[in-house]
Amino acid sequence: FYQGRSSRVGAMNDLGHTVGKELLQKIPVPTLVIHSREDKSVPFSHAEWALAHIPNAELCESGVTGHFYWVGPDYQRVSQQLTTFLKTG
């Protein structure tokens, strides 16, 4: 549950949704991919796929053991990288 709501509807929608590399290659803006190798919901290979196909993409690897970086022990570091990315992008 996230903020008192189930994310089931969104998760079920995502199960049938795929994005091909052709679409990712068309993203014209710098992109920050935030992901954790410990995420039990989404494999890290999804971040690697995005990084390999989005021009100007960079990785911010979180050490959180779940899906939400903002509740992890390295929240400050990830937040700082996100803030820097947004200010310079």
N, C-alpha and C positions, 0 to 999 in steps of 0.2 A: 504494500500500500504506500502510496505517495501522497502526502498532504491529505490523508483521510480518504483517498480515492484509489480504487484498484486500477492498475495499468494493464489489466487483462485485454481490454478492447484494443488498445494500441499494439500490444504484443501480438495478438492474434492477427491483426492487420499486417504487421511486419513479416509474419511467417510466409506470406505469399507474395511479398514484394521484393523484387531484385532490381539492381541497377547495373547495367552493363558498362564496360570500360569506355565505350564510345561516349556515353553521356557524361561520365566523370571527366573525361578528357576535355570536355567543353566548358568546364567551370573556369571562368576567367579571373577570379579573385583569389588572393592568398587564402589558404584554408588551414586551420589548426585542427588536427585530429587529436582528441583526448581519449585515451584508452588505457586499460590496465591488463596486464598478462594474467591477472588473478580474477578477472571478470568471469563469473560463472554463467552469465546470461548470453553474452556475445563473445565469440572466440576472437582472440587477438588477430587472427588471420584476416578478419574484416578490416581492421585498421591497416594492416599491411597492404591489403588489396586497394584501399582508398589511397594510401600514400604512393603506391606504384602507378596509379592512374590519374590522380589529380595534379595538374601542373601547379607548382608553387605551394605544395602541401608540406606541412611539417608536423612532427609528432611531439606531443606532450604526454609522456608516459606517466601514468599515475600508479601509485603503489597500493591503492585501495583494494581490498579483497572482495569487493562487490561491484555494483554497477554505477554507483553514485559517488563521484570523486569528492564532492563537497562534504561528505561525512567521513572521509579518510584522514589518516594521520598526516598526510603530506598536502592537505588542503591549501595551506599558505603558499607552498612552492608552486603548486598547480595554478592557483589564483594569480600569483604574481606573473607567471608565464603567460597566462591568458590576458591579463591586463596589459602587459608589454606588447603582446601580439596585436591587440586591438588598437593600441595607441600608435603603433608604427605601421599598421596595415593601411 
